[in-house]
Amino acid sequence: MSFAWLWPYVRRHRSAILAVMALAALTSALSAVQPYLSKLIIDDGLLGRHFHLLAELCAAIVALAGCGFALGALNRLLYVRVSGNILFAIREDVYAHILRLPPAFFRVRPVGDIVTRLDGDVAEIQRFSTDSVLAVVNGVLLLIFSAAIMAAMSPDLTLIAACILPLHLLLRHRARRQVSESTREVREWRGVITHFLVETLGAAKAVQSAGAERWERDRLGGLNQGLLRRVVRQQLVGYTIGALSSLLSHLTTAVVFIIGGWEVIHGSLTVGTLVAFTAYLARGTGSATSLMGLYTAYQRAGVSLKRVQELRDVEPMRAGGGGARVLAARSGPIRFQAVSFRYPDSERALFEGLTLDIAAGSKVVLFGDSGAGKSTLIDLLRGFVQPDCGRILLDGADLSDYDLQSVRCRIPVLETDPVLFRGSILDNLRYGHFDAPAERVFEAARQTGVEPFVLALPEGYATELGSRGAGLSTGQRQRVAVARALLGSPFALVLDEATSNLDAAAARAMHALIDRYFPQQTRIVITHSPDAVPRADRILALRDGRVIDGELARAYA
C-alpha cells in the first residue's frame, strides 16, 4: 500500500502547504504558553497576592487567545483551499482515466461502485494525505513543547506519564485489522446502494410501469439494513479504540494527581505547578492520541487507496497508433482482413478469419440474430476492442496508424435512443464539436429538421434538457444526433437499430434524411429488418462468425 502516487498532487501546492505548516507551528507555540501562564497566575498572582501581576497575566492569556484565533482562521482558510484543490485534481485525473477504459470494463463494474470510489474513497485519501500534515505538525510540536515544559517542572511525573504511552501504541496496533475490514465493508456496501439508486432512478418509468415502487422501496430497505449493520460494527470498533485510549488517559491523570498531590502536601511541588502540569499532560496526551489516531486513519485511507488504485490499474484503451494519423473527413473504403476476435470471458471465437470489403460511399445493411456480433464488428471498426489477429483498413491504412479519437469522431453511431446530456440543446448539438461556430451549428440544425421544434420552445436553443435528453421525444433526440454527426463531417456513418422505435413512416423519413445529407459517406445500417431499409447497395447477413453477401443473405432475412 503506497501513497507515493499522491506526491505529485501535493508537490504542486507545496508553498501553500508550507505556509499552513508554519501557521500551525505558530499556533501550537502560542497554545503551549497558556498553561504556564496559569501556573504563574496561581503561584505568583493568587498565592503571592500580587493583583497587578494577576491582571497582566490574565490580559496576556486573552491576547494569546485572540492571536491564536486569528492565526487559526487564516490557517483554516489556506488549508481548505489547498485541500480542496488536491482533492479535485485527484478526482479529475481518476475520472479522466476511467473515461479512457474499454467498454468491457463498464459491463462488469457497477456505475454506483465507480461513483462511490470517485467520491467517498478519493475524499478519504485526500483527507488523510493533507490532514495528516496538519496533525503531525500540530501534534508533534505541541507534544514536544508540552514534554519539555513538563520535564522542567517535574521530571518524575513526566516519567510516570511517559510509561503509559506504549499501551496506547499497542492498542492501536492490535486494532488495525478490525479497522481495515470494517472500513472496507462499509465502503463496498455504500457502493452497492449508490448503484441501486443510479439504476432504479434512471429507470423510474419502467419501475412505475411494473407497479414495482413498493418492491424497490423494500429492496432499498434491505440494503440500508445491511449498511447499518456494517456501520454499527465500524462505529463500535472506533468507539472501543477511543474509549480504551480515554481510559488510559484518565488513569494517567489519576496517577499524576495522586503522586503530585502527595508532593504538594509535603511542600516539594507548588499548587500552580501541579495544575499547569496536568494541563500540559492533557494537551500532550491529546497530541499523542491524535498522532496515534493517524495510524487508524492510515488503515482507513489504505482501504480507499486500494479501491482507487484498482481503477487506476485498469489498462486504458490505446489513445493512438504509431503514426497517429487523423482520419479524413472524406469517405474511403473499409476492409476487414482475416479478422479474428474472442471476448476474454468466452470460450468460442465470435469472428475467425472474417474478411469484408465495404466500398466508399456505399449504403450497406448488416443484419443477424442477437449476439451474432453486429455491434462488436462496429466496436472493432472504431477501436473500442482490438482484434486478436487480422487487420482493419480505413482508406487503405491500418486502423492502428490512426489516432483513435479522430476515428471515433469521424465514424459516429446513431442508436435507437441517442445519448443526450443534461444541458442546453445548443450544448448537446455541439457535443464532440465544442469549437463549432454557432452559425454552423444552426445550419446543421436547419438541415436536419431540428430547428422547427427547437424554435417552438420558449427558450429555443437555450432550452435546458434533463438527464439523457428528457424533454425531447425519441425522434427529436435522433434528429439532434444526426445534426451532431453532420457537424463532424464523418468518414462513415453507422445506424445501430436507429429506427427500431419509429413507425414505418418515421423510419422512412429518417433514412431519407440520412441519404440526403450523407450521400457521399459510407453508411452501415445495423437492423433486424433489412427489407425495411430503402436504397441499400448491399445486404449482408452475419451468421456463425461469417458474413454472407448478396441474395443468399436475403434468405436469412
C-alpha positions as CSV (number, residue, x, y, z in Angstrom):
1,M,0.0,0.0,0.0
2,S,1.9,3.1,-1.3
3,F,0.8,6.7,-1.2
4,A,3.7,7.7,-3.4
5,W,1.4,8.4,-6.4
6,L,-0.2,11.2,-4.4
7,W,3.1,13.1,-4.1
8,P,2.8,15.0,-7.5
9,Y,-0.6,16.4,-6.4
10,V,0.8,17.5,-3.1
11,R,4.0,18.9,-4.7
12,R,2.0,21.3,-6.8
13,H,0.9,23.1,-3.7
14,R,4.0,22.8,-1.6
15,S,4.3,26.5,-1.0
16,A,0.7,26.7,0.4
17,I,1.3,23.6,2.5
18,L,4.5,25.0,4.0
19,A,2.5,28.2,4.9
20,V,-0.1,26.1,6.5
21,M,2.5,24.2,8.4
22,A,4.2,27.4,9.6
23,L,0.9,28.8,10.8
24,A,0.1,25.6,12.5
25,A,3.5,25.6,14.3
26,L,3.0,29.2,15.4
27,T,-0.5,28.4,16.7
28,S,0.9,25.4,18.6
29,A,3.6,27.5,20.2
30,L,1.0,30.1,21.4
31,S,-1.2,27.3,22.7
32,A,1.8,25.8,24.6
33,V,2.4,29.0,26.6
34,Q,-1.1,29.3,28.1
35,P,-0.9,26.5,30.8
36,Y,2.4,28.0,32.0
37,L,0.7,31.4,32.4
38,S,-2.0,29.6,34.5
39,K,0.9,28.4,36.8
40,L,2.1,31.9,37.2
41,I,-1.4,33.2,37.9
42,I,-1.9,30.7,40.7
43,D,1.6,30.7,42.3
44,D,2.7,34.3,41.8
45,G,-0.6,36.1,41.4
46,L,-3.1,34.4,43.7
47,L,-0.9,32.8,46.3
48,G,1.7,35.6,46.0
49,R,-1.1,38.2,46.4
50,H,0.1,40.4,43.5
51,F,-3.0,41.7,41.9
52,H,-1.4,43.8,39.2
53,L,0.6,40.7,38.1
54,L,-2.6,38.7,38.1
55,A,-4.3,41.2,35.9
56,E,-1.4,41.4,33.5
57,L,-1.2,37.6,33.2
58,C,-4.9,37.3,32.6
59,A,-4.6,40.0,29.9
60,A,-1.8,38.0,28.3
61,I,-3.9,34.9,28.2
62,V,-6.7,36.8,26.4
63,A,-4.2,38.4,24.0
64,L,-2.7,35.0,23.2
65,A,-6.2,33.5,22.6
66,G,-7.0,36.4,20.2
67,C,-3.8,35.8,18.3
68,G,-4.5,32.1,18.2
69,F,-8.0,32.7,16.9
70,A,-6.7,35.0,14.0
71,L,-3.9,32.6,13.1
72,G,-6.3,29.6,13.2
73,A,-8.8,31.3,10.9
74,L,-6.1,32.2,8.4
75,N,-4.7,28.7,8.6
76,R,-8.1,27.1,8.1
77,L,-8.7,29.3,5.0
78,L,-5.4,28.3,3.4
79,Y,-5.9,24.7,4.4
80,V,-9.4,24.4,2.9
81,R,-8.2,25.9,-0.4
82,V,-5.1,23.7,-0.8
83,S,-7.0,20.6,0.4
84,G,-9.9,21.2,-2.0
85,N,-7.5,21.7,-4.9
86,I,-5.7,18.5,-4.2
87,L,-9.0,16.6,-3.9
88,F,-10.4,17.9,-7.1
89,A,-7.2,17.3,-9.0
90,I,-7.1,13.6,-7.9
91,R,-10.8,13.2,-8.7
92,E,-10.4,14.8,-12.2
93,D,-7.4,12.7,-13.1
94,V,-9.0,9.4,-11.9
95,Y,-12.2,10.4,-13.8
96,A,-10.3,11.1,-17.0
97,H,-8.6,7.7,-16.6
98,I,-11.9,6.0,-16.2
99,L,-13.2,7.6,-19.4
100,R,-10.3,6.0,-21.3
101,L,-11.2,2.5,-20.2
102,P,-12.6,-0.1,-22.6
103,P,-16.4,-0.7,-22.8
104,A,-15.9,-4.2,-21.3
105,F,-14.9,-2.5,-18.0
106,F,-18.2,-0.8,-17.7
107,R,-20.1,-4.0,-18.5
108,V,-18.8,-5.7,-15.4
109,R,-18.3,-2.8,-13.0
110,P,-21.5,-1.3,-11.5
111,V,-21.7,2.5,-12.0
112,G,-22.6,3.0,-8.4
113,D,-19.4,1.4,-7.3
114,I,-17.4,3.7,-9.6
115,V,-19.2,6.7,-8.2
116,T,-18.5,5.7,-4.6
117,R,-14.8,5.3,-5.4
118,L,-14.6,8.6,-7.2
119,D,-16.5,10.4,-4.4
120,G,-16.0,8.8,-0.9
121,D,-12.7,7.0,-1.5
122,V,-10.9,9.8,-3.2
123,A,-12.1,12.2,-0.5
124,E,-10.8,9.8,2.2
125,I,-7.4,9.6,0.5
126,Q,-7.3,13.4,0.2
127,R,-8.3,13.9,3.8
128,F,-5.5,11.6,5.0
129,S,-2.8,13.0,2.7
130,T,-3.5,16.6,3.8
131,D,-5.0,16.3,7.3
132,S,-2.1,14.1,8.3
133,V,0.3,17.0,7.6
134,L,-1.6,19.3,9.9
135,A,-2.0,16.6,12.5
136,V,1.7,15.8,12.5
137,V,2.8,19.4,12.7
138,N,0.3,20.3,15.5
139,G,0.7,17.1,17.3
140,V,4.5,16.8,17.3
141,L,5.2,20.4,18.1
142,L,2.6,20.5,20.9
143,L,3.9,17.2,22.3
144,I,7.5,18.4,22.2
145,F,6.6,21.7,23.9
146,S,4.4,20.0,26.5
147,A,7.0,17.3,27.2
148,A,9.8,19.8,27.6
149,I,7.9,22.1,30.0
150,M,6.6,19.1,31.9
151,A,10.1,17.7,32.3
152,A,11.3,21.1,33.5
153,M,8.5,21.3,36.1
154,S,8.5,17.7,37.4
155,P,10.8,15.0,35.9
156,D,9.3,12.2,38.0
157,L,5.7,13.0,37.0
158,T,6.8,13.2,33.3
159,L,8.4,9.8,33.6
160,I,5.2,8.3,35.0
161,A,3.1,9.9,32.2
162,A,5.5,8.5,29.5
163,C,5.2,4.9,30.9
164,I,1.6,4.8,29.7
165,L,2.4,5.7,26.0
166,P,3.4,2.2,24.9
167,L,0.0,0.9,26.0
168,H,-1.7,3.4,23.6
169,L,0.6,2.2,20.8
170,L,-0.2,-1.4,21.5
171,L,-3.9,-0.8,21.5
172,R,-3.8,0.9,18.0
173,H,-1.6,-1.8,16.6
174,R,-3.8,-4.6,17.8
175,A,-7.0,-3.0,16.3
176,R,-5.6,-2.4,12.8
177,R,-7.2,-5.4,11.2
178,Q,-10.6,-4.7,12.5
179,V,-10.4,-1.1,11.4
180,S,-9.4,-2.1,7.8
181,E,-12.1,-4.8,7.5
182,S,-14.9,-2.7,8.9
183,T,-14.0,0.3,6.7
184,R,-13.8,-1.8,3.6
185,E,-17.2,-3.4,4.2
186,V,-18.9,0.0,4.7
187,R,-17.4,1.4,1.6
188,E,-18.3,-1.6,-0.6
189,W,-21.9,-1.6,0.8
190,R,-22.3,2.1,0.1
191,G,-21.2,1.4,-3.5
192,V,-24.0,-1.2,-3.7
193,I,-26.6,1.3,-2.5
194,T,-25.3,4.0,-4.9
195,H,-25.6,1.7,-7.8
196,F,-29.1,0.7,-6.8
197,L,-30.1,4.3,-6.7
198,V,-28.5,5.1,-10.0
199,E,-30.1,2.1,-11.7
200,T,-33.6,2.5,-10.4
201,L,-33.9,6.3,-10.6
202,G,-32.6,6.1,-14.1
203,A,-35.4,3.7,-15.0
204,A,-38.1,5.3,-12.9
205,K,-40.7,5.0,-15.7
206,A,-40.0,1.3,-16.0
207,V,-40.4,0.8,-12.3
208,Q,-43.7,2.7,-12.3
209,S,-44.9,0.7,-15.4
210,A,-44.4,-2.5,-13.5
211,G,-46.0,-1.2,-10.3
212,A,-42.8,-2.0,-8.5
213,E,-42.5,1.1,-6.4
214,R,-43.0,-0.7,-3.1
215,W,-40.9,-3.6,-4.2
216,E,-37.9,-1.3,-4.9
217,R,-38.5,0.5,-1.7
218,D,-38.3,-2.7,0.2
219,R,-35.1,-3.6,-1.6
220,L,-33.6,-0.3,-0.6
221,G,-34.7,-1.0,3.0
222,G,-32.9,-4.3,2.9
223,L,-29.8,-2.7,1.5
224,N,-30.0,0.0,4.2
225,Q,-30.2,-2.6,7.0
226,G,-27.1,-4.3,5.5
227,L,-25.3,-1.0,5.5
228,L,-26.5,-0.2,9.1
229,R,-25.0,-3.5,10.4
230,R,-21.7,-2.7,8.9
231,V,-21.7,1.0,10.1
232,V,-22.5,-0.2,13.6
233,R,-19.6,-2.6,13.5
234,Q,-17.3,0.2,12.2
235,Q,-18.5,2.6,14.9
236,L,-18.1,0.0,17.6
237,V,-14.5,-0.6,16.5
238,G,-13.8,3.1,16.5
239,Y,-15.6,3.7,19.8
240,T,-13.8,0.8,21.5
241,I,-10.4,2.2,20.5
242,G,-11.3,5.7,21.5
243,A,-12.8,4.6,24.9
244,L,-9.8,2.5,25.8
245,S,-7.5,5.3,24.9
246,S,-9.6,7.7,27.0
247,L,-9.5,5.2,29.9
248,L,-5.7,5.1,29.7
249,S,-5.6,8.9,29.7
250,H,-7.8,9.1,32.8
251,L,-5.6,6.5,34.5
252,T,-2.5,8.6,33.8
253,T,-4.2,11.8,35.1
254,A,-5.3,10.0,38.3
255,V,-1.8,8.7,39.0
256,V,-0.3,12.1,38.4
257,F,-2.8,13.7,40.7
258,I,-2.1,11.2,43.5
259,I,1.6,11.4,43.3
260,G,1.6,15.2,42.5
261,G,-0.9,15.8,45.3
262,W,1.4,13.9,47.7
263,E,4.3,16.2,46.7
264,V,2.1,19.3,47.1
265,I,1.0,18.3,50.6
266,H,4.7,17.7,51.5
267,G,5.8,21.0,50.0
268,S,8.0,19.7,47.2
269,L,5.6,20.9,44.5
270,T,3.5,24.0,44.2
271,V,-0.2,24.0,43.5
272,G,0.3,26.1,40.3
273,T,2.9,23.7,39.1
274,L,0.6,20.7,39.6
275,V,-2.3,22.5,37.9
276,A,-0.1,23.5,35.0
277,F,1.4,20.1,34.7
278,T,-2.0,18.4,34.4
279,A,-3.0,20.9,31.8
280,Y,0.2,20.1,29.8
281,L,-0.5,16.4,30.4
282,A,-3.9,16.8,28.9
283,R,-2.6,18.6,25.9
284,G,0.3,16.2,25.5
285,T,-1.9,13.2,25.8
286,G,-4.3,14.6,23.3
287,S,-1.5,15.3,20.9
288,A,-0.1,11.7,21.4
289,T,-3.6,10.3,20.9
290,S,-4.1,12.3,17.7
291,L,-0.8,11.1,16.3
292,M,-1.6,7.5,17.2
293,G,-5.0,8.1,15.6
294,L,-3.2,8.7,12.4
295,Y,-2.4,5.0,12.4
296,T,-6.1,4.2,12.4
297,A,-6.7,6.9,9.8
298,Y,-3.9,5.3,7.7
299,Q,-5.7,1.9,7.8
300,R,-8.9,3.5,6.6
301,A,-7.2,5.6,4.0
302,G,-5.4,2.4,2.9
303,V,-8.7,0.7,2.1
304,S,-9.8,3.7,0.0
305,L,-6.3,3.9,-1.7
306,K,-6.6,0.2,-2.7
307,R,-10.1,0.8,-4.1
308,V,-9.0,3.8,-6.2
309,Q,-5.8,2.1,-7.2
310,E,-7.9,-0.8,-8.7
311,L,-9.4,1.8,-11.0
312,R,-6.0,3.3,-11.9
313,D,-4.5,-0.1,-12.6
314,V,-7.1,-1.0,-15.3
315,E,-5.3,-0.6,-18.6
316,P,-6.9,2.2,-20.7
317,M,-7.6,1.9,-24.4
318,R,-4.9,2.8,-26.8
319,A,-5.1,6.6,-27.4
320,G,-3.5,6.4,-30.9
321,G,-1.4,4.3,-33.3
322,G,2.2,4.6,-34.3
323,G,1.7,7.2,-36.9
324,A,-1.2,8.9,-35.1
325,R,-2.8,9.9,-38.5
326,V,-6.0,11.8,-38.5
327,L,-8.9,10.1,-40.3
328,A,-10.0,12.3,-43.2
329,A,-13.4,13.9,-43.5
330,R,-14.0,12.4,-46.9
331,S,-15.2,8.8,-47.2
332,G,-13.0,5.9,-48.2
333,P,-13.1,2.1,-48.4
334,I,-13.3,-0.1,-45.3
335,R,-11.7,-3.5,-45.2
336,F,-11.8,-6.2,-42.5
337,Q,-8.9,-8.5,-43.4
338,A,-8.9,-12.0,-41.8
339,V,-10.1,-10.6,-38.5
340,S,-10.5,-12.9,-35.6
341,F,-11.9,-11.9,-32.2
342,R,-12.9,-13.6,-29.0
343,Y,-14.1,-12.0,-25.7
344,P,-11.8,-12.8,-22.8
345,D,-14.6,-14.5,-20.9
346,S,-15.8,-16.6,-23.8
347,E,-14.6,-20.0,-24.9
348,R,-15.8,-19.6,-28.5
349,A,-14.4,-17.0,-31.0
350,L,-17.0,-14.5,-32.2
351,F,-15.1,-14.0,-35.5
352,E,-12.5,-16.2,-37.1
353,G,-10.8,-15.1,-40.3
354,L,-13.6,-12.7,-41.2
355,T,-13.0,-10.7,-44.4
356,L,-15.3,-7.9,-45.6
357,D,-14.8,-5.1,-48.1
358,I,-17.1,-2.0,-48.0
359,A,-16.9,0.4,-50.9
360,A,-16.6,4.1,-50.2
361,G,-19.9,5.9,-50.2
362,S,-22.0,2.7,-50.3
363,K,-25.0,2.0,-48.1
364,V,-24.6,-1.4,-46.5
365,V,-27.3,-3.2,-44.5
366,L,-25.9,-5.6,-41.8
367,F,-28.3,-8.0,-40.0
368,G,-28.2,-11.1,-37.9
369,D,-29.5,-12.8,-34.8
370,S,-28.9,-11.1,-31.4
371,G,-25.4,-12.0,-30.3
372,A,-24.2,-12.6,-33.8
373,G,-21.6,-9.8,-33.3
374,K,-23.0,-6.9,-35.3
375,S,-22.3,-4.3,-32.6
376,T,-18.9,-5.9,-31.9
377,L,-18.0,-5.5,-35.5
378,I,-18.6,-1.8,-35.2
379,D,-16.6,-1.7,-31.9
380,L,-13.7,-3.2,-33.8
381,L,-14.1,-0.7,-36.6
382,R,-14.0,2.2,-34.0
383,G,-11.1,0.7,-32.0
384,F,-13.1,0.1,-28.8
385,V,-11.9,-3.5,-28.9
386,Q,-8.8,-4.9,-30.6
387,P,-8.8,-7.9,-33.0
388,D,-6.9,-11.0,-31.8
389,C,-5.4,-11.2,-35.3
390,G,-6.0,-9.7,-38.7
391,R,-6.2,-6.1,-39.8
392,I,-8.8,-3.3,-40.3
393,L,-8.1,-0.9,-43.0
394,L,-9.6,2.6,-43.4
395,D,-8.9,4.3,-46.7
396,G,-6.1,1.9,-47.3
397,A,-4.3,2.5,-43.9
398,D,-4.3,0.2,-40.9
399,L,-6.5,1.3,-38.1
400,S,-3.5,1.2,-35.7
401,D,-1.9,4.0,-37.7
402,Y,-4.8,6.4,-36.9
403,D,-5.5,8.5,-33.8
404,L,-8.5,6.7,-32.4
405,Q,-10.1,9.8,-31.2
406,S,-10.3,11.1,-34.8
407,V,-11.6,7.6,-35.9
408,R,-14.4,7.7,-33.3
409,C,-15.4,11.3,-34.2
410,R,-15.4,10.5,-37.9
411,I,-17.4,7.3,-37.6
412,P,-20.4,8.4,-35.4
413,V,-23.1,5.8,-34.4
414,L,-26.8,6.7,-34.4
415,E,-28.6,4.5,-31.9
416,T,-32.1,3.6,-31.0
417,D,-32.1,6.0,-28.1
418,P,-29.4,8.7,-28.7
419,V,-27.4,9.8,-25.7
420,L,-28.0,13.4,-24.8
421,F,-26.8,15.1,-21.6
422,R,-28.2,17.5,-19.1
423,G,-27.7,21.0,-20.5
424,S,-28.9,23.2,-23.3
425,I,-30.0,22.0,-26.7
426,L,-27.1,24.0,-28.2
427,D,-24.6,22.3,-25.9
428,N,-25.9,18.9,-27.0
429,L,-25.7,19.8,-30.7
430,R,-22.1,20.9,-30.2
431,Y,-21.2,17.8,-28.1
432,G,-17.9,16.4,-29.5
433,H,-17.5,19.5,-31.7
434,F,-17.2,22.1,-28.9
435,D,-15.4,24.7,-31.1
436,A,-18.0,24.7,-33.8
437,P,-19.3,28.3,-34.6
438,A,-22.9,28.9,-33.6
439,E,-23.9,29.7,-37.2
440,R,-22.5,26.3,-38.4
441,V,-24.5,24.6,-35.6
442,F,-27.7,26.4,-36.5
443,E,-27.2,25.5,-40.2
444,A,-26.8,21.8,-39.3
445,A,-30.0,22.1,-37.1
446,R,-31.9,23.6,-40.0
447,Q,-30.8,20.9,-42.5
448,T,-31.7,18.0,-40.2
449,G,-35.1,19.3,-39.1
450,V,-34.1,20.2,-35.6
451,E,-34.7,24.0,-35.8
452,P,-38.6,23.8,-36.3
453,F,-39.2,22.1,-32.9
454,V,-36.4,24.0,-31.1
455,L,-37.8,27.4,-32.1
456,A,-41.2,26.3,-30.9
457,L,-39.7,26.0,-27.4
458,P,-39.9,29.2,-25.1
459,E,-36.1,29.4,-24.8
460,G,-35.2,28.0,-28.2
461,Y,-31.6,26.6,-28.4
462,A,-31.0,27.7,-24.8
463,T,-33.7,25.2,-23.5
464,E,-32.3,23.0,-20.8
465,L,-32.8,19.3,-21.2
466,G,-33.0,16.8,-18.4
467,S,-30.8,13.7,-18.0
468,R,-30.5,11.6,-21.2
469,G,-32.3,14.4,-23.1
470,A,-35.5,14.4,-21.1
471,G,-37.9,16.9,-22.6
472,L,-37.5,15.7,-26.2
473,S,-39.2,12.8,-28.0
474,T,-37.1,9.9,-29.3
475,G,-37.5,11.2,-32.9
476,Q,-36.4,14.7,-31.8
477,R,-33.3,13.3,-30.0
478,Q,-32.4,11.3,-33.1
479,R,-32.6,14.4,-35.2
480,V,-30.2,16.2,-32.7
481,A,-27.9,13.2,-33.1
482,V,-28.0,13.4,-36.9
483,A,-27.2,17.2,-36.7
484,R,-24.3,16.4,-34.4
485,A,-23.0,13.8,-36.9
486,L,-23.3,16.4,-39.7
487,L,-21.1,18.8,-37.8
488,G,-18.4,16.2,-37.6
489,S,-18.0,15.7,-41.4
490,P,-18.0,11.9,-41.0
491,F,-15.8,9.4,-42.8
492,A,-18.6,6.8,-42.4
493,L,-21.9,6.7,-40.5
494,V,-23.4,3.8,-38.5
495,L,-27.1,3.3,-37.8
496,D,-27.3,0.8,-35.0
497,E,-31.1,-0.1,-34.9
498,A,-31.6,3.7,-35.1
499,T,-35.2,3.4,-36.5
500,S,-36.4,0.4,-34.4
501,N,-38.5,2.5,-32.2
502,L,-40.1,4.6,-35.0
503,D,-43.1,3.8,-37.1
504,A,-42.7,2.9,-40.7
505,A,-43.3,6.5,-41.9
506,A,-40.9,8.0,-39.4
507,A,-38.3,5.3,-40.2
508,R,-38.5,6.1,-44.0
509,A,-38.2,9.8,-43.2
510,M,-35.1,9.2,-41.1
511,H,-33.5,7.2,-43.9
512,A,-34.4,9.9,-46.4
513,L,-32.7,12.4,-44.1
514,I,-29.6,10.3,-43.8
515,D,-29.4,9.7,-47.5
516,R,-30.0,13.3,-48.3
517,Y,-27.3,14.8,-46.1
518,F,-24.7,12.0,-46.2
519,P,-24.8,10.9,-49.8
520,Q,-21.1,10.6,-50.2
521,Q,-20.4,8.9,-46.8
522,T,-20.3,5.2,-46.3
523,R,-23.5,4.2,-44.3
524,I,-23.6,1.0,-42.3
525,V,-27.2,0.1,-41.2
526,I,-27.5,-2.5,-38.4
527,T,-31.0,-3.8,-38.3
528,H,-33.2,-6.8,-37.7
529,S,-35.4,-5.8,-40.7
530,P,-33.2,-5.5,-43.7
531,D,-36.1,-5.2,-46.2
532,A,-37.3,-2.1,-44.4
533,V,-34.1,-0.2,-45.3
534,P,-34.6,1.8,-48.6
535,R,-31.9,2.3,-51.3
536,A,-29.4,-0.2,-49.9
537,D,-26.4,-1.1,-52.1
538,R,-25.7,-4.3,-50.3
539,I,-27.4,-6.6,-47.8
540,L,-25.1,-8.6,-45.5
541,A,-26.0,-11.3,-43.0
542,L,-23.8,-12.0,-40.1
543,R,-24.0,-15.7,-39.1
544,D,-21.7,-18.0,-37.2
545,G,-18.9,-15.5,-37.4
546,R,-19.1,-15.2,-41.2
547,V,-20.5,-12.5,-43.5
548,I,-22.9,-13.8,-46.1
549,D,-23.4,-11.5,-49.1
550,G,-26.0,-11.0,-51.9
551,E,-29.1,-13.0,-52.5
552,L,-28.0,-15.7,-50.1
553,A,-28.1,-13.1,-47.3
554,R,-31.8,-12.3,-48.1
555,A,-32.6,-15.9,-47.5
556,Y,-31.7,-15.4,-43.8
557,A,-33.8,-12.2,-43.6
